[in-house]
Amino acid sequence: MDVTKELQISSRSSQLTGDGPLHAAIDELEQAMLGQPGMLIDMPLVHRFTDEIYIREIFNPAGALITTKVHKIEHPFVIMSGRISTFVPEDGGRIEHHAGPYMGITKAGTRRVILVHEDTVFITFHPNPTNTRDLNELEELLIERRVMPGSELTANELYRKLLIREVAA
């Protein structure tokens, strides 16, 4: 393990901006979305690994409204195909429109609300200094854990529980 890389990741992730009124509004949106029928959409993931890099590909269907997690570490992303509008609460909030192919950088502390206009394929590239393939370890390294108000679960954990329940029904 390269200690220098660990320290660089640690110092970058200490500058999170996942707090404030706009993030609280996204928390409220997540709660409202989880209570709506038809909002639970399975979005297939493909995980790939190279030396010290974790690559994550996700398919977002047209019409989906998505909230993302707060990213701890700056990383590149690519929209391979599709078209989206994104609300980003940082810097007072702004809306961005992107169509694939498009490449961008996600800054540490970024959280988004995404409206998917056309089926979209995202690929993100993350540091993986220990070469772990354990997705829970990677999530701990890369994502700020935000529990839902009145719960011990994050929105994603609650979403997965509800999705499993809906699929089983």
Order of alpha helices (4+ residues) and beta strands (2+ residues): alpha-alpha-beta-beta-beta-beta-beta-beta-beta-beta-alpha-beta-alpha
